[in-house]
């Protein structure tokens, strides 16, 4: 099954009040995005005392019948500086509480566990952690940030791209009883992103095919490099507010989205607005910026067609199977769908052209913005 992953932090949940009212958040997402791709619902896992909120977990598990699975997050240590013993106890409560609720409801849906390795001592290897949480009730997989500690500090680039990344926080990948999604986060590796050679080395060392995917930044070039290096063995996930942009090559590059996925629920307009406002600062070229503007305008003056537009774009890119919307939601006209298809086709042609040109020609194309002007007139 191709999962459409949703990840966010507990703090983001609390800021948006999502965890307080599942019927206006994850259940809404489930209803709108109910496709064969499936959804993994994140659950609030730790309050400020480092303990699981069983009531909130119960609400989300019981109110999301379409969920493909549930996800527990263990990142309490960094924020609230719990000791390892307290963190283990908090995580145990999370996993056992979710397992209890799932069993009571007769659900056989998978429970994913995110293991943020920066919260553990150096000797807490991946195999050990995955085995421990499997015994607690986790059934589907672990998501592990790419971080390695050495004497309490981050490794420098030279070691980050060598076997230290396997022998440090990960331990032996082949010992993991659960599938693994890697989480490339430059914020915790001194600005260094995972390179293609390192990913290939990790996949070569993964004899039991435990690594099933990697979450990367919104860097299109990095996605292409990692997609090529993976040789189709794993899924490449992208996250962020520009998830609807066609970061796809022949419909196969990005097969899902993770991280900060409030857009489909209530942040869709805010995220698009912010993306447009920050486009220049983010280094987005005129073609992609024009695409985002055009899609945003089609959502309507009151953004009443935000969900239909996004779902149609996702379907056209092969990310979801259907663009059907819930009853009562405005639908796109044939003309609007045709316009979106043309927008995507033009952008794909642009990306293909850019990929075949050298840097100087690319700069000329971007500077002229000829294609961008054309796309604005659609």
N, C-alpha and C positions, 0 to 999 in steps of 0.2 A: 504494500500500500504506500502511496506517496502522501506523506503527511504535510499538512499546511500548518506549520508550527507557530505558536504564539508564545512569546516570552516577554516578560517585563519584570520589574523589581517590585518588592513589597512596598517600597516607598512611593513608587509611581502609583500603585494601586491606591494607597492611602491619600495621596494628593488629589486623585481624581474621584475618590469615594467609590471606586468600582467595587471594592470588596464588601462594601456595606449593602449593596443592592445588586445581586447577581442578575435580577430580571432586567435591569437596564444596561447590563454590560455583557458578561460572557454568554448569557442565554440569548441575548439579542444577536451576538456574533454567531452563535451556533445556528440560529434560525436563518440568518441571512447568508451564511457561508456553508450551509449543509450540502456538501458535495462528496463524491467518492474519495476525494483527496483526504478528507477527514480533518479534524481540528484537535489539537492537544490543548486542553484548557489549563492555564496556570492557576494555582490555588494560593491564597494567602497563607504563608507558612509560619511566620514568626513575628510576634509582637515585640515591643521594646523590652520585655522581660525575657525574650528568647524562647518563649513557649508557643506552641501551636494554638491557634484559635479554632477549636473544634467546631464551634457553631458556624463560623464563616465557611469552613471546609464543607460542612454538611450541606449548607445552602447551595454551594456551587456544584457539588457532586450530584445532588438530587434534582437540581433545576436545569441540568444540561444533558438531556437525553441523547442529543446528537453528537456529543463529544466522542472523539476517537480515542481519547485517553486523558490522563490528568498528569500534572507536573508538580513536583515538590521541589522547593529551592532551599539550599542549605546555607545561604550567604548571611548568616547571622553574626558570624565571628568578627568580620571586619567592621561592621557598623556599631555593634554593641559590645565588641571586645570580650566576648565570652571565652572562657577557657575551653580547652578541648573536651573536657568531661561534660561541661554544660552544653556545649554544642552538640555532642553526641546524643545527649539526652533530649535536646530539643528536636533533633532530626528524627530520633526514634519515635517521639510523640507524633511528629508529622506523618511519617510513613505508616506507622501502626494505626493511627487514627483514620487515614484515608483507606487503608486496607480493610479496616473494620466496616467502614461505611459502604465500601464497594461490595464486600461479602454480604452485608445485610440486604443490599439492593439486588443481589444476584448478578452483579455486573462482572463481566470478564474483560473489561477494558483495561488497557495497560496503564501502569503508573510509572511515569518517568521521574527520575531523580537527577537534579542538577548538583554536581559536586564541585563547589568552588574551591579548588585546591589551595588557594592562598589562606584558607581558614584552618589548615591543618599543618602539623609538624612535617618535617622533611621525610620522616619514615612512614608517613601515611601513603602508601602506594595505591595506585588506581585499583589494582586487582584486589587488594585488601578491602578498600572502601566499597567497591562494587559488590564484593561477596557479602560484606556486612549488611548492606542495604537490600540485597536480594533476600537474605534471611529474614529481614524485617518485613518484606512484602513487596518491594519494588519488582516490577515485572518486565519493563520494556527497555530501559536504557539510561545512560548517564550522559550529561553534557559537561564537558570539562574545559575550562579556560586554559589557553596555552600559557602557562606560567611555570617557572622553575625557580626554587629558592636554593641559594647556596650561602650558608652561614648567615641566614636571615636577610639576604639581599637578592635582588634580581641578577640573573646572569647577564653578562655582556653579550653582544650580538654573536660573537664567534662561537660561544657555547650554545646559544639559543638555537642555532641552526645545525647543531651536531647531535650526537647521541644523548647528550645531557637532557634533551627535551623528553627522551623516552625513558631514561634511567632515573630521572628526578621525580617530578610530581606524578608521572604516569606509572612508573614501575614497568612491569612487563604487560604490554597491551594484550597479549595473547592470554593472560590469566583472567581477564575480565569476563564474568559470566553474563554481562549485559552488553548491548550494543552501545556504541559511543558516538556522540556528535561533538566534534571539536569546536571550540569557541575562540576565534582569533580576535583578541582585544588588544590593540596597540597601547591602550591606556595603562595596561599592566605589564607591558614589555618594553617600556621606555621608548615608545613610539615606533617600535619595529613590528611590521606586519609579517605574517607567515609567508615565506617565499615558496615558489614551486618546487625547488630542490628539496627543501625540508619536508614538504608534504609528501613528495614521492618517496623519500626515505622512510617516513612513518608508515606509508601504505605498504612498502616492501617488507617492513618489519612486522606488519600485521598479518601473520600467517593464517589466523582464524577468521579474518574478515570482520573484526569487531567494529572497526570504524565505518560508520554508515553515512556520515555527512560532516560538513563543516560550515559554521556560520562565519561570514566574513563581513567586512565593512561595505559601504556602498560604492567602493572604488571599482568602476567597470573594468579597468585594465587588470586589476588583481583578480577579479572574478574570471576573466578569460584565461589568465595564466594558470590559476588553480584548477579550473575546469579542464584545461588541456593536460595538466600534470596528473590529474586523477584518472584520466583515460576512461571516464564513464563509470568508475568503480563506486563512487560515492556521490551524494547529492551536494550541490553547492547552494547554500541558503544566503539570502541577503536580508538586511533589516533596515528599518528607518522609514521616514515619511515618503520617500520617493519609490516605494516598492512597486507602484503601478507603472513606473517607467519601464519600457521594454528592455531590461538588461538581459536580453536573451540572444543567443546566436543560433539560428535555425530552430528556434523554439525549444532549446534543450539546455541552455546554460544555467539559469537559476530556476530551481524546481520547487521553490517554496519561499517563505519569508519568516524570519524570526526577529525578535527584539523590538520592544516598543510598539506593539501592534494595537494601540488605542485607535488608530485612524478609522477602521471600519465601524467602530462603535460611535463614540462622540467626538473624537478629535480629528475627524477626517478634514473638516474645513480648516481648522486651525493649523493643522500640519501642512496642508497645501499652501495656505497663505504664508506660513513661515518659510516653506521651501522656496516659494517664489521670491520673497523678500531677500532671502539669503543666497539666492542662486549665484550671483556674481562672486560673493565671498567664498562660496563652496567650490568655485572653479567649474561650474556647469556651463558647457558651451551653449551658444545661441540656439542650436537645433533642439537640444533637450529642454532648454528653458521655454522655447516656443511651444513644444509639445505639452508641457505642464500647463502653460497658460491656456492653451486651447481646450484641454480636457477640463480645466477648472471652470472656464466660461460655460462649457456645455452643461455643467451641473445646475445651472439656472441661478436666477438672482437670489433665491432663498436656499440654494443648494439642495433643492428637493430631489434632484436626480443624482446626488453624490454616489449613493450606493449602486444604482444601475450603471453609471459610467465606470466606476471602479471594477465592478464585477465583469462587465463586458471586456474591459482591457485585460483583466486577469484570464478570462476564458480564451481570448484571442491569442494570448501568449502561452496557452497550454498549462497554466498553473492550476486552474480549477476546471471542472468538467461542464458546468452549466452557469449561465448568467441569469437564471430565474430569480426573481425577487419575491419577497413576502407579499401576500395579498394586501392591497391598499397602497403599495409603493408605486410611484409613477414609473412607467416603463419608457424606454427609449423608442423613438420612431425609427423606421427603416432608414430614413435619411440620416439621422444622427448616428446610427450604427455604421452606416457606410462612411461617414466622415471620420469616425474613430478608426475604422479599418484603414482608411487612406493615411491618416496620421501615423499609424503604426508602420505601415508599409514604407512611407517616406523616411521614417526614422531608421528602420532596418536598412534601407538602401544607403542612407547616410553613414550608419555605423559600418556597413560593409565597405563602402568607399574609403572611409577613414582608415580602416584596417589594412587597406592595400596601398596606402600612400605613405610617404616618409613624413617626418615631423614638420619640415618646412612647408610642404604642400598642405598638410593638415592645418597649420596655422593660417595659411592663406584662405583656406575654405572657411574656417571659423570666422576669420576677420571679415570676409565678404558677407557672410551670413545670408548668402543667396538662397540656400535651401530653407533656412529658417524663415525668410520672408515669404517663400512660397507656401510653407506650411501654415503660416498665420492667416493666409487668405482662404484656406479651405472652409 
